[in-house]
Amino acid sequence: MDAASELTLLKRALRLYAGQHVVDRVLEMKERAFDLDGQVVAASLMFVDVARFQPSADKCEPSTVEQVVNHYLGVVTSSSAH
């Protein structure tokens, strides 16, 4: 596989798994995107196990699942703020 084909494959994989914004950022940063220095950022991570979610989600379009999850997270975060 030549370099151009590898780059196309990498872009496609990044777009599929991380989104176009990641592809744009990597292309903007060029070689610096692969520096292993890391970056310190403030972040929050929440794992949620919603009962019987997967069987329902499997029957829906991805955009519908996204809307449901976003609604759920909106309700959860507004409720925990009170």
Helices and strands as residue ranges (DSSP letters): H 3-17, H 20-29, G 30-34, H 53-58, H 62-80
